[in-house]
Amino acid sequence: MRKLISILPICFFGAQALGQISAERSVIGCLGGSSKIGSTLRVMYTAGEGIISTKSNQSLILTQGFNQGSKEPNVELSVPNAFTPDGDQVNDSWQIPGINEFSENTVVIFNRWGDIIKKFSSYNNQNNYWAGDYSNGQKVMPGTYFYTIEIPQENASLSGWLHIDY
């Protein structure tokens, strides 16, 4: 967990200060990005934050963040979180047990900055699977990547992380 931003505004109406609001934002996950405003302020944001923070002071309530919910499919998917595409014929591709039960699916792989590495329609573990490469065929660096799996016929979505090592 990383504390990204603290806000300490003072609210003024006319010449009278009504109070000071203190807010903290803690985020789990790292899909997103950042922007620099001026020379001293950096704003960072994520997609699918795991924490919603609400702070209140007197009559003012500040709510930050959102929770990107997911619906579990009727058939449980046991999504592995590691594979080793090193060419030794063992765990060389990301095999998702049970994905074949859902012929209509979309699998998207992201890097830690939220950039799409590769996107699949009808991922099936046989001829449409991820072997740890970019869309241009170049191998990705070892590390942690993130995924989303959308299954429209079940109105379901899953997300998580996976680690690649060589």
Chimera marker file (.cmm) of the C-alpha trace (Angstrom):
<marker_set name="trace">
<marker id="1" x="0.000" y="0.000" z="0.000" r="1" g="1" b="0" radius="0.5"/>
<marker id="2" x="1.297" y="3.403" z="-0.946" r="1" g="1" b="0" radius="0.5"/>
<marker id="3" x="0.124" y="6.813" z="0.256" r="1" g="1" b="0" radius="0.5"/>
<marker id="4" x="-0.089" y="8.933" z="-2.850" r="1" g="1" b="0" radius="0.5"/>
<marker id="5" x="-1.664" y="12.220" z="-1.933" r="1" g="1" b="0" radius="0.5"/>
<marker id="6" x="-2.622" y="14.307" z="1.062" r="1" g="1" b="0" radius="0.5"/>
<marker id="7" x="-4.952" y="17.267" z="0.727" r="1" g="1" b="0" radius="0.5"/>
<marker id="8" x="-5.236" y="19.988" z="3.354" r="1" g="1" b="0" radius="0.5"/>
<marker id="9" x="-7.568" y="22.670" z="1.971" r="1" g="1" b="0" radius="0.5"/>
<marker id="10" x="-9.073" y="25.396" z="4.121" r="1" g="1" b="0" radius="0.5"/>
<marker id="11" x="-12.600" y="26.333" z="3.089" r="1" g="1" b="0" radius="0.5"/>
<marker id="12" x="-13.376" y="30.066" z="3.059" r="1" g="1" b="0" radius="0.5"/>
<marker id="13" x="-16.766" y="31.659" z="2.595" r="1" g="1" b="0" radius="0.5"/>
<marker id="14" x="-16.392" y="35.428" z="2.682" r="1" g="1" b="0" radius="0.5"/>
<marker id="15" x="-13.792" y="36.301" z="5.307" r="1" g="1" b="0" radius="0.5"/>
<marker id="16" x="-14.645" y="33.433" z="7.637" r="1" g="1" b="0" radius="0.5"/>
<marker id="17" x="-12.781" y="30.111" z="7.572" r="1" g="1" b="0" radius="0.5"/>
<marker id="18" x="-15.206" y="27.238" z="8.087" r="1" g="1" b="0" radius="0.5"/>
<marker id="19" x="-12.652" y="24.546" z="8.752" r="1" g="1" b="0" radius="0.5"/>
<marker id="20" x="-9.829" y="22.427" z="7.491" r="1" g="1" b="0" radius="0.5"/>
<marker id="21" x="-10.330" y="19.120" z="5.752" r="1" g="1" b="0" radius="0.5"/>
<marker id="22" x="-7.661" y="16.475" z="5.854" r="1" g="1" b="0" radius="0.5"/>
<marker id="23" x="-7.835" y="13.651" z="3.329" r="1" g="1" b="0" radius="0.5"/>
<marker id="24" x="-5.512" y="10.794" z="2.574" r="1" g="1" b="0" radius="0.5"/>
<marker id="25" x="-5.626" y="8.460" z="-0.365" r="1" g="1" b="0" radius="0.5"/>
<marker id="26" x="-4.187" y="4.971" z="-0.250" r="1" g="1" b="0" radius="0.5"/>
<marker id="27" x="-4.186" y="2.820" z="-3.352" r="1" g="1" b="0" radius="0.5"/>
<marker id="28" x="-3.598" y="-0.878" z="-3.934" r="1" g="1" b="0" radius="0.5"/>
<marker id="29" x="-2.598" y="-1.708" z="-7.482" r="1" g="1" b="0" radius="0.5"/>
<marker id="30" x="-0.649" y="0.102" z="-10.130" r="1" g="1" b="0" radius="0.5"/>
<marker id="31" x="-2.628" y="0.296" z="-13.348" r="1" g="1" b="0" radius="0.5"/>
<marker id="32" x="-2.774" y="3.964" z="-14.231" r="1" g="1" b="0" radius="0.5"/>
<marker id="33" x="-0.334" y="6.789" z="-14.613" r="1" g="1" b="0" radius="0.5"/>
<marker id="34" x="0.742" y="10.173" z="-13.383" r="1" g="1" b="0" radius="0.5"/>
<marker id="35" x="0.836" y="13.775" z="-14.522" r="1" g="1" b="0" radius="0.5"/>
<marker id="36" x="3.020" y="16.616" z="-13.323" r="1" g="1" b="0" radius="0.5"/>
<marker id="37" x="1.310" y="19.951" z="-12.706" r="1" g="1" b="0" radius="0.5"/>
<marker id="38" x="3.740" y="22.822" z="-12.374" r="1" g="1" b="0" radius="0.5"/>
<marker id="39" x="7.074" y="22.120" z="-10.763" r="1" g="1" b="0" radius="0.5"/>
<marker id="40" x="5.919" y="20.668" z="-7.437" r="1" g="1" b="0" radius="0.5"/>
<marker id="41" x="2.626" y="18.767" z="-7.840" r="1" g="1" b="0" radius="0.5"/>
<marker id="42" x="2.365" y="15.264" z="-9.277" r="1" g="1" b="0" radius="0.5"/>
<marker id="43" x="-1.079" y="13.665" z="-9.597" r="1" g="1" b="0" radius="0.5"/>
<marker id="44" x="-1.163" y="9.871" z="-9.781" r="1" g="1" b="0" radius="0.5"/>
<marker id="45" x="-4.199" y="7.802" z="-10.676" r="1" g="1" b="0" radius="0.5"/>
<marker id="46" x="-5.100" y="4.141" z="-10.953" r="1" g="1" b="0" radius="0.5"/>
<marker id="47" x="-7.812" y="2.057" z="-12.589" r="1" g="1" b="0" radius="0.5"/>
<marker id="48" x="-9.776" y="-0.216" z="-10.295" r="1" g="1" b="0" radius="0.5"/>
<marker id="49" x="-8.647" y="1.081" z="-6.938" r="1" g="1" b="0" radius="0.5"/>
<marker id="50" x="-9.005" y="-1.371" z="-4.086" r="1" g="1" b="0" radius="0.5"/>
<marker id="51" x="-9.788" y="1.241" z="-1.432" r="1" g="1" b="0" radius="0.5"/>
<marker id="52" x="-12.493" y="3.836" z="-1.121" r="1" g="1" b="0" radius="0.5"/>
<marker id="53" x="-11.601" y="6.538" z="1.384" r="1" g="1" b="0" radius="0.5"/>
<marker id="54" x="-14.177" y="8.838" z="2.929" r="1" g="1" b="0" radius="0.5"/>
<marker id="55" x="-13.233" y="11.613" z="5.320" r="1" g="1" b="0" radius="0.5"/>
<marker id="56" x="-15.555" y="14.124" z="6.909" r="1" g="1" b="0" radius="0.5"/>
<marker id="57" x="-15.156" y="17.311" z="8.882" r="1" g="1" b="0" radius="0.5"/>
<marker id="58" x="-18.158" y="19.158" z="10.286" r="1" g="1" b="0" radius="0.5"/>
<marker id="59" x="-20.744" y="19.118" z="7.497" r="1" g="1" b="0" radius="0.5"/>
<marker id="60" x="-18.438" y="18.427" z="4.542" r="1" g="1" b="0" radius="0.5"/>
<marker id="61" x="-17.859" y="14.866" z="3.311" r="1" g="1" b="0" radius="0.5"/>
<marker id="62" x="-15.084" y="13.953" z="0.857" r="1" g="1" b="0" radius="0.5"/>
<marker id="63" x="-15.131" y="10.582" z="-0.875" r="1" g="1" b="0" radius="0.5"/>
<marker id="64" x="-12.252" y="9.492" z="-3.087" r="1" g="1" b="0" radius="0.5"/>
<marker id="65" x="-11.581" y="6.499" z="-5.270" r="1" g="1" b="0" radius="0.5"/>
<marker id="66" x="-13.851" y="3.899" z="-6.724" r="1" g="1" b="0" radius="0.5"/>
<marker id="67" x="-14.133" y="0.187" z="-6.486" r="1" g="1" b="0" radius="0.5"/>
<marker id="68" x="-14.131" y="-1.649" z="-9.795" r="1" g="1" b="0" radius="0.5"/>
<marker id="69" x="-16.238" y="-4.651" z="-8.991" r="1" g="1" b="0" radius="0.5"/>
<marker id="70" x="-16.045" y="-7.988" z="-10.679" r="1" g="1" b="0" radius="0.5"/>
<marker id="71" x="-18.628" y="-10.694" z="-11.088" r="1" g="1" b="0" radius="0.5"/>
<marker id="72" x="-17.461" y="-14.257" z="-10.841" r="1" g="1" b="0" radius="0.5"/>
<marker id="73" x="-18.492" y="-16.627" z="-13.644" r="1" g="1" b="0" radius="0.5"/>
<marker id="74" x="-20.672" y="-19.655" z="-12.922" r="1" g="1" b="0" radius="0.5"/>
<marker id="75" x="-17.754" y="-21.980" z="-13.748" r="1" g="1" b="0" radius="0.5"/>
<marker id="76" x="-14.801" y="-21.185" z="-11.529" r="1" g="1" b="0" radius="0.5"/>
<marker id="77" x="-11.598" y="-20.195" z="-13.322" r="1" g="1" b="0" radius="0.5"/>
<marker id="78" x="-8.387" y="-20.995" z="-11.530" r="1" g="1" b="0" radius="0.5"/>
<marker id="79" x="-6.119" y="-18.405" z="-13.123" r="1" g="1" b="0" radius="0.5"/>
<marker id="80" x="-2.407" y="-19.170" z="-12.597" r="1" g="1" b="0" radius="0.5"/>
<marker id="81" x="-0.267" y="-16.221" z="-11.576" r="1" g="1" b="0" radius="0.5"/>
<marker id="82" x="3.090" y="-17.310" z="-13.048" r="1" g="1" b="0" radius="0.5"/>
<marker id="83" x="4.668" y="-18.958" z="-16.064" r="1" g="1" b="0" radius="0.5"/>
<marker id="84" x="8.127" y="-19.304" z="-17.595" r="1" g="1" b="0" radius="0.5"/>
<marker id="85" x="8.219" y="-18.812" z="-21.388" r="1" g="1" b="0" radius="0.5"/>
<marker id="86" x="11.859" y="-19.898" z="-21.645" r="1" g="1" b="0" radius="0.5"/>
<marker id="87" x="11.450" y="-22.475" z="-24.430" r="1" g="1" b="0" radius="0.5"/>
<marker id="88" x="11.946" y="-25.594" z="-22.275" r="1" g="1" b="0" radius="0.5"/>
<marker id="89" x="8.427" y="-26.909" z="-23.153" r="1" g="1" b="0" radius="0.5"/>
<marker id="90" x="7.337" y="-26.583" z="-19.482" r="1" g="1" b="0" radius="0.5"/>
<marker id="91" x="4.977" y="-23.707" z="-18.568" r="1" g="1" b="0" radius="0.5"/>
<marker id="92" x="5.951" y="-21.841" z="-21.752" r="1" g="1" b="0" radius="0.5"/>
<marker id="93" x="2.510" y="-20.252" z="-22.168" r="1" g="1" b="0" radius="0.5"/>
<marker id="94" x="-0.145" y="-18.857" z="-19.865" r="1" g="1" b="0" radius="0.5"/>
<marker id="95" x="-2.711" y="-21.659" z="-19.632" r="1" g="1" b="0" radius="0.5"/>
<marker id="96" x="-6.018" y="-20.695" z="-18.012" r="1" g="1" b="0" radius="0.5"/>
<marker id="97" x="-7.859" y="-23.867" z="-16.916" r="1" g="1" b="0" radius="0.5"/>
<marker id="98" x="-11.574" y="-23.666" z="-17.717" r="1" g="1" b="0" radius="0.5"/>
<marker id="99" x="-11.363" y="-20.759" z="-20.181" r="1" g="1" b="0" radius="0.5"/>
<marker id="100" x="-12.518" y="-23.091" z="-22.988" r="1" g="1" b="0" radius="0.5"/>
<marker id="101" x="-15.935" y="-23.282" z="-21.275" r="1" g="1" b="0" radius="0.5"/>
<marker id="102" x="-16.456" y="-19.660" z="-22.383" r="1" g="1" b="0" radius="0.5"/>
<marker id="103" x="-15.915" y="-19.438" z="-26.143" r="1" g="1" b="0" radius="0.5"/>
<marker id="104" x="-16.657" y="-15.711" z="-26.142" r="1" g="1" b="0" radius="0.5"/>
<marker id="105" x="-14.038" y="-14.060" z="-23.961" r="1" g="1" b="0" radius="0.5"/>
<marker id="106" x="-11.588" y="-11.193" z="-24.072" r="1" g="1" b="0" radius="0.5"/>
<marker id="107" x="-8.246" y="-11.356" z="-22.283" r="1" g="1" b="0" radius="0.5"/>
<marker id="108" x="-6.098" y="-8.233" z="-22.015" r="1" g="1" b="0" radius="0.5"/>
<marker id="109" x="-2.548" y="-8.150" z="-20.610" r="1" g="1" b="0" radius="0.5"/>
<marker id="110" x="-1.163" y="-4.867" z="-19.194" r="1" g="1" b="0" radius="0.5"/>
<marker id="111" x="2.222" y="-3.742" z="-17.942" r="1" g="1" b="0" radius="0.5"/>
<marker id="112" x="2.653" y="-1.950" z="-14.613" r="1" g="1" b="0" radius="0.5"/>
<marker id="113" x="1.942" y="1.430" z="-16.235" r="1" g="1" b="0" radius="0.5"/>
<marker id="114" x="-1.386" y="0.269" z="-17.640" r="1" g="1" b="0" radius="0.5"/>
<marker id="115" x="-0.199" y="-0.050" z="-21.244" r="1" g="1" b="0" radius="0.5"/>
<marker id="116" x="-1.820" y="-2.899" z="-23.186" r="1" g="1" b="0" radius="0.5"/>
<marker id="117" x="0.791" y="-5.558" z="-23.945" r="1" g="1" b="0" radius="0.5"/>
<marker id="118" x="-1.495" y="-7.940" z="-25.802" r="1" g="1" b="0" radius="0.5"/>
<marker id="119" x="-5.229" y="-8.440" z="-26.315" r="1" g="1" b="0" radius="0.5"/>
<marker id="120" x="-6.990" y="-11.705" z="-27.191" r="1" g="1" b="0" radius="0.5"/>
<marker id="121" x="-10.501" y="-12.492" z="-28.372" r="1" g="1" b="0" radius="0.5"/>
<marker id="122" x="-11.583" y="-16.088" z="-27.686" r="1" g="1" b="0" radius="0.5"/>
<marker id="123" x="-8.512" y="-17.080" z="-25.633" r="1" g="1" b="0" radius="0.5"/>
<marker id="124" x="-8.456" y="-20.903" z="-25.736" r="1" g="1" b="0" radius="0.5"/>
<marker id="125" x="-5.079" y="-22.257" z="-24.467" r="1" g="1" b="0" radius="0.5"/>
<marker id="126" x="-4.419" y="-24.070" z="-27.784" r="1" g="1" b="0" radius="0.5"/>
<marker id="127" x="-3.960" y="-21.706" z="-30.716" r="1" g="1" b="0" radius="0.5"/>
<marker id="128" x="-4.886" y="-18.412" z="-29.051" r="1" g="1" b="0" radius="0.5"/>
<marker id="129" x="-2.824" y="-17.937" z="-25.888" r="1" g="1" b="0" radius="0.5"/>
<marker id="130" x="-0.143" y="-15.706" z="-24.382" r="1" g="1" b="0" radius="0.5"/>
<marker id="131" x="3.471" y="-16.862" z="-24.622" r="1" g="1" b="0" radius="0.5"/>
<marker id="132" x="4.968" y="-13.846" z="-22.853" r="1" g="1" b="0" radius="0.5"/>
<marker id="133" x="5.325" y="-11.678" z="-25.940" r="1" g="1" b="0" radius="0.5"/>
<marker id="134" x="4.197" y="-8.306" z="-27.232" r="1" g="1" b="0" radius="0.5"/>
<marker id="135" x="1.825" y="-8.071" z="-30.205" r="1" g="1" b="0" radius="0.5"/>
<marker id="136" x="4.913" y="-7.722" z="-32.452" r="1" g="1" b="0" radius="0.5"/>
<marker id="137" x="6.288" y="-11.087" z="-31.211" r="1" g="1" b="0" radius="0.5"/>
<marker id="138" x="9.124" y="-9.657" z="-29.094" r="1" g="1" b="0" radius="0.5"/>
<marker id="139" x="9.443" y="-11.255" z="-25.638" r="1" g="1" b="0" radius="0.5"/>
<marker id="140" x="8.457" y="-9.155" z="-22.621" r="1" g="1" b="0" radius="0.5"/>
<marker id="141" x="10.891" y="-8.534" z="-19.788" r="1" g="1" b="0" radius="0.5"/>
<marker id="142" x="10.659" y="-10.744" z="-16.690" r="1" g="1" b="0" radius="0.5"/>
<marker id="143" x="8.370" y="-9.188" z="-14.102" r="1" g="1" b="0" radius="0.5"/>
<marker id="144" x="4.804" y="-8.718" z="-12.977" r="1" g="1" b="0" radius="0.5"/>
<marker id="145" x="1.989" y="-8.037" z="-15.416" r="1" g="1" b="0" radius="0.5"/>
<marker id="146" x="-1.747" y="-7.530" z="-14.954" r="1" g="1" b="0" radius="0.5"/>
<marker id="147" x="-4.749" y="-8.972" z="-16.758" r="1" g="1" b="0" radius="0.5"/>
<marker id="148" x="-8.465" y="-8.629" z="-17.246" r="1" g="1" b="0" radius="0.5"/>
<marker id="149" x="-10.709" y="-11.431" z="-18.456" r="1" g="1" b="0" radius="0.5"/>
<marker id="150" x="-14.160" y="-10.466" z="-19.758" r="1" g="1" b="0" radius="0.5"/>
<marker id="151" x="-16.793" y="-13.172" z="-20.267" r="1" g="1" b="0" radius="0.5"/>
<marker id="152" x="-19.841" y="-11.491" z="-21.820" r="1" g="1" b="0" radius="0.5"/>
<marker id="153" x="-22.196" y="-14.510" z="-21.844" r="1" g="1" b="0" radius="0.5"/>
<marker id="154" x="-21.822" y="-14.693" z="-18.044" r="1" g="1" b="0" radius="0.5"/>
<marker id="155" x="-21.680" y="-10.898" z="-17.614" r="1" g="1" b="0" radius="0.5"/>
<marker id="156" x="-18.453" y="-11.527" z="-15.717" r="1" g="1" b="0" radius="0.5"/>
<marker id="157" x="-15.039" y="-9.974" z="-15.409" r="1" g="1" b="0" radius="0.5"/>
<marker id="158" x="-11.923" y="-11.076" z="-13.577" r="1" g="1" b="0" radius="0.5"/>
<marker id="159" x="-8.666" y="-9.248" z="-13.001" r="1" g="1" b="0" radius="0.5"/>
<marker id="160" x="-5.377" y="-9.996" z="-11.328" r="1" g="1" b="0" radius="0.5"/>
<marker id="161" x="-1.630" y="-10.237" z="-11.778" r="1" g="1" b="0" radius="0.5"/>
<marker id="162" x="0.834" y="-12.729" z="-13.102" r="1" g="1" b="0" radius="0.5"/>
<marker id="163" x="4.604" y="-13.051" z="-12.961" r="1" g="1" b="0" radius="0.5"/>
<marker id="164" x="6.882" y="-14.007" z="-15.839" r="1" g="1" b="0" radius="0.5"/>
<marker id="165" x="10.357" y="-15.420" z="-15.243" r="1" g="1" b="0" radius="0.5"/>
<marker id="166" x="12.865" y="-16.948" z="-17.637" r="1" g="1" b="0" radius="0.5"/>
<link id1="1" id2="2" r="1" g="1" b="0" radius="0.2"/>
<link id1="2" id2="3" r="1" g="1" b="0" radius="0.2"/>
<link id1="3" id2="4" r="1" g="1" b="0" radius="0.2"/>
<link id1="4" id2="5" r="1" g="1" b="0" radius="0.2"/>
<link id1="5" id2="6" r="1" g="1" b="0" radius="0.2"/>
<link id1="6" id2="7" r="1" g="1" b="0" radius="0.2"/>
<link id1="7" id2="8" r="1" g="1" b="0" radius="0.2"/>
<link id1="8" id2="9" r="1" g="1" b="0" radius="0.2"/>
<link id1="9" id2="10" r="1" g="1" b="0" radius="0.2"/>
<link id1="10" id2="11" r="1" g="1" b="0" radius="0.2"/>
<link id1="11" id2="12" r="1" g="1" b="0" radius="0.2"/>
<link id1="12" id2="13" r="1" g="1" b="0" radius="0.2"/>
<link id1="13" id2="14" r="1" g="1" b="0" radius="0.2"/>
<link id1="14" id2="15" r="1" g="1" b="0" radius="0.2"/>
<link id1="15" id2="16" r="1" g="1" b="0" radius="0.2"/>
<link id1="16" id2="17" r="1" g="1" b="0" radius="0.2"/>
<link id1="17" id2="18" r="1" g="1" b="0" radius="0.2"/>
<link id1="18" id2="19" r="1" g="1" b="0" radius="0.2"/>
<link id1="19" id2="20" r="1" g="1" b="0" radius="0.2"/>
<link id1="20" id2="21" r="1" g="1" b="0" radius="0.2"/>
<link id1="21" id2="22" r="1" g="1" b="0" radius="0.2"/>
<link id1="22" id2="23" r="1" g="1" b="0" radius="0.2"/>
<link id1="23" id2="24" r="1" g="1" b="0" radius="0.2"/>
<link id1="24" id2="25" r="1" g="1" b="0" radius="0.2"/>
<link id1="25" id2="26" r="1" g="1" b="0" radius="0.2"/>
<link id1="26" id2="27" r="1" g="1" b="0" radius="0.2"/>
<link id1="27" id2="28" r="1" g="1" b="0" radius="0.2"/>
<link id1="28" id2="29" r="1" g="1" b="0" radius="0.2"/>
<link id1="29" id2="30" r="1" g="1" b="0" radius="0.2"/>
<link id1="30" id2="31" r="1" g="1" b="0" radius="0.2"/>
<link id1="31" id2="32" r="1" g="1" b="0" radius="0.2"/>
<link id1="32" id2="33" r="1" g="1" b="0" radius="0.2"/>
<link id1="33" id2="34" r="1" g="1" b="0" radius="0.2"/>
<link id1="34" id2="35" r="1" g="1" b="0" radius="0.2"/>
<link id1="35" id2="36" r="1" g="1" b="0" radius="0.2"/>
<link id1="36" id2="37" r="1" g="1" b="0" radius="0.2"/>
<link id1="37" id2="38" r="1" g="1" b="0" radius="0.2"/>
<link id1="38" id2="39" r="1" g="1" b="0" radius="0.2"/>
<link id1="39" id2="40" r="1" g="1" b="0" radius="0.2"/>
<link id1="40" id2="41" r="1" g="1" b="0" radius="0.2"/>
<link id1="41" id2="42" r="1" g="1" b="0" radius="0.2"/>
<link id1="42" id2="43" r="1" g="1" b="0" radius="0.2"/>
<link id1="43" id2="44" r="1" g="1" b="0" radius="0.2"/>
<link id1="44" id2="45" r="1" g="1" b="0" radius="0.2"/>
<link id1="45" id2="46" r="1" g="1" b="0" radius="0.2"/>
<link id1="46" id2="47" r="1" g="1" b="0" radius="0.2"/>
<link id1="47" id2="48" r="1" g="1" b="0" radius="0.2"/>
<link id1="48" id2="49" r="1" g="1" b="0" radius="0.2"/>
<link id1="49" id2="50" r="1" g="1" b="0" radius="0.2"/>
<link id1="50" id2="51" r="1" g="1" b="0" radius="0.2"/>
<link id1="51" id2="52" r="1" g="1" b="0" radius="0.2"/>
<link id1="52" id2="53" r="1" g="1" b="0" radius="0.2"/>
<link id1="53" id2="54" r="1" g="1" b="0" radius="0.2"/>
<link id1="54" id2="55" r="1" g="1" b="0" radius="0.2"/>
<link id1="55" id2="56" r="1" g="1" b="0" radius="0.2"/>
<link id1="56" id2="57" r="1" g="1" b="0" radius="0.2"/>
<link id1="57" id2="58" r="1" g="1" b="0" radius="0.2"/>
<link id1="58" id2="59" r="1" g="1" b="0" radius="0.2"/>
<link id1="59" id2="60" r="1" g="1" b="0" radius="0.2"/>
<link id1="60" id2="61" r="1" g="1" b="0" radius="0.2"/>
<link id1="61" id2="62" r="1" g="1" b="0" radius="0.2"/>
<link id1="62" id2="63" r="1" g="1" b="0" radius="0.2"/>
<link id1="63" id2="64" r="1" g="1" b="0" radius="0.2"/>
<link id1="64" id2="65" r="1" g="1" b="0" radius="0.2"/>
<link id1="65" id2="66" r="1" g="1" b="0" radius="0.2"/>
<link id1="66" id2="67" r="1" g="1" b="0" radius="0.2"/>
<link id1="67" id2="68" r="1" g="1" b="0" radius="0.2"/>
<link id1="68" id2="69" r="1" g="1" b="0" radius="0.2"/>
<link id1="69" id2="70" r="1" g="1" b="0" radius="0.2"/>
<link id1="70" id2="71" r="1" g="1" b="0" radius="0.2"/>
<link id1="71" id2="72" r="1" g="1" b="0" radius="0.2"/>
<link id1="72" id2="73" r="1" g="1" b="0" radius="0.2"/>
<link id1="73" id2="74" r="1" g="1" b="0" radius="0.2"/>
<link id1="74" id2="75" r="1" g="1" b="0" radius="0.2"/>
<link id1="75" id2="76" r="1" g="1" b="0" radius="0.2"/>
<link id1="76" id2="77" r="1" g="1" b="0" radius="0.2"/>
<link id1="77" id2="78" r="1" g="1" b="0" radius="0.2"/>
<link id1="78" id2="79" r="1" g="1" b="0" radius="0.2"/>
<link id1="79" id2="80" r="1" g="1" b="0" radius="0.2"/>
<link id1="80" id2="81" r="1" g="1" b="0" radius="0.2"/>
<link id1="81" id2="82" r="1" g="1" b="0" radius="0.2"/>
<link id1="82" id2="83" r="1" g="1" b="0" radius="0.2"/>
<link id1="83" id2="84" r="1" g="1" b="0" radius="0.2"/>
<link id1="84" id2="85" r="1" g="1" b="0" radius="0.2"/>
<link id1="85" id2="86" r="1" g="1" b="0" radius="0.2"/>
<link id1="86" id2="87" r="1" g="1" b="0" radius="0.2"/>
<link id1="87" id2="88" r="1" g="1" b="0" radius="0.2"/>
<link id1="88" id2="89" r="1" g="1" b="0" radius="0.2"/>
<link id1="89" id2="90" r="1" g="1" b="0" radius="0.2"/>
<link id1="90" id2="91" r="1" g="1" b="0" radius="0.2"/>
<link id1="91" id2="92" r="1" g="1" b="0" radius="0.2"/>
<link id1="92" id2="93" r="1" g="1" b="0" radius="0.2"/>
<link id1="93" id2="94" r="1" g="1" b="0" radius="0.2"/>
<link id1="94" id2="95" r="1" g="1" b="0" radius="0.2"/>
<link id1="95" id2="96" r="1" g="1" b="0" radius="0.2"/>
<link id1="96" id2="97" r="1" g="1" b="0" radius="0.2"/>
<link id1="97" id2="98" r="1" g="1" b="0" radius="0.2"/>
<link id1="98" id2="99" r="1" g="1" b="0" radius="0.2"/>
<link id1="99" id2="100" r="1" g="1" b="0" radius="0.2"/>
<link id1="100" id2="101" r="1" g="1" b="0" radius="0.2"/>
<link id1="101" id2="102" r="1" g="1" b="0" radius="0.2"/>
<link id1="102" id2="103" r="1" g="1" b="0" radius="0.2"/>
<link id1="103" id2="104" r="1" g="1" b="0" radius="0.2"/>
<link id1="104" id2="105" r="1" g="1" b="0" radius="0.2"/>
<link id1="105" id2="106" r="1" g="1" b="0" radius="0.2"/>
<link id1="106" id2="107" r="1" g="1" b="0" radius="0.2"/>
<link id1="107" id2="108" r="1" g="1" b="0" radius="0.2"/>
<link id1="108" id2="109" r="1" g="1" b="0" radius="0.2"/>
<link id1="109" id2="110" r="1" g="1" b="0" radius="0.2"/>
<link id1="110" id2="111" r="1" g="1" b="0" radius="0.2"/>
<link id1="111" id2="112" r="1" g="1" b="0" radius="0.2"/>
<link id1="112" id2="113" r="1" g="1" b="0" radius="0.2"/>
<link id1="113" id2="114" r="1" g="1" b="0" radius="0.2"/>
<link id1="114" id2="115" r="1" g="1" b="0" radius="0.2"/>
<link id1="115" id2="116" r="1" g="1" b="0" radius="0.2"/>
<link id1="116" id2="117" r="1" g="1" b="0" radius="0.2"/>
<link id1="117" id2="118" r="1" g="1" b="0" radius="0.2"/>
<link id1="118" id2="119" r="1" g="1" b="0" radius="0.2"/>
<link id1="119" id2="120" r="1" g="1" b="0" radius="0.2"/>
<link id1="120" id2="121" r="1" g="1" b="0" radius="0.2"/>
<link id1="121" id2="122" r="1" g="1" b="0" radius="0.2"/>
<link id1="122" id2="123" r="1" g="1" b="0" radius="0.2"/>
<link id1="123" id2="124" r="1" g="1" b="0" radius="0.2"/>
<link id1="124" id2="125" r="1" g="1" b="0" radius="0.2"/>
<link id1="125" id2="126" r="1" g="1" b="0" radius="0.2"/>
<link id1="126" id2="127" r="1" g="1" b="0" radius="0.2"/>
<link id1="127" id2="128" r="1" g="1" b="0" radius="0.2"/>
<link id1="128" id2="129" r="1" g="1" b="0" radius="0.2"/>
<link id1="129" id2="130" r="1" g="1" b="0" radius="0.2"/>
<link id1="130" id2="131" r="1" g="1" b="0" radius="0.2"/>
<link id1="131" id2="132" r="1" g="1" b="0" radius="0.2"/>
<link id1="132" id2="133" r="1" g="1" b="0" radius="0.2"/>
<link id1="133" id2="134" r="1" g="1" b="0" radius="0.2"/>
<link id1="134" id2="135" r="1" g="1" b="0" radius="0.2"/>
<link id1="135" id2="136" r="1" g="1" b="0" radius="0.2"/>
<link id1="136" id2="137" r="1" g="1" b="0" radius="0.2"/>
<link id1="137" id2="138" r="1" g="1" b="0" radius="0.2"/>
<link id1="138" id2="139" r="1" g="1" b="0" radius="0.2"/>
<link id1="139" id2="140" r="1" g="1" b="0" radius="0.2"/>
<link id1="140" id2="141" r="1" g="1" b="0" radius="0.2"/>
<link id1="141" id2="142" r="1" g="1" b="0" radius="0.2"/>
<link id1="142" id2="143" r="1" g="1" b="0" radius="0.2"/>
<link id1="143" id2="144" r="1" g="1" b="0" radius="0.2"/>
<link id1="144" id2="145" r="1" g="1" b="0" radius="0.2"/>
<link id1="145" id2="146" r="1" g="1" b="0" radius="0.2"/>
<link id1="146" id2="147" r="1" g="1" b="0" radius="0.2"/>
<link id1="147" id2="148" r="1" g="1" b="0" radius="0.2"/>
<link id1="148" id2="149" r="1" g="1" b="0" radius="0.2"/>
<link id1="149" id2="150" r="1" g="1" b="0" radius="0.2"/>
<link id1="150" id2="151" r="1" g="1" b="0" radius="0.2"/>
<link id1="151" id2="152" r="1" g="1" b="0" radius="0.2"/>
<link id1="152" id2="153" r="1" g="1" b="0" radius="0.2"/>
<link id1="153" id2="154" r="1" g="1" b="0" radius="0.2"/>
<link id1="154" id2="155" r="1" g="1" b="0" radius="0.2"/>
<link id1="155" id2="156" r="1" g="1" b="0" radius="0.2"/>
<link id1="156" id2="157" r="1" g="1" b="0" radius="0.2"/>
<link id1="157" id2="158" r="1" g="1" b="0" radius="0.2"/>
<link id1="158" id2="159" r="1" g="1" b="0" radius="0.2"/>
<link id1="159" id2="160" r="1" g="1" b="0" radius="0.2"/>
<link id1="160" id2="161" r="1" g="1" b="0" radius="0.2"/>
<link id1="161" id2="162" r="1" g="1" b="0" radius="0.2"/>
<link id1="162" id2="163" r="1" g="1" b="0" radius="0.2"/>
<link id1="163" id2="164" r="1" g="1" b="0" radius="0.2"/>
<link id1="164" id2="165" r="1" g="1" b="0" radius="0.2"/>
<link id1="165" id2="166" r="1" g="1" b="0" radius="0.2"/>
</marker_set>
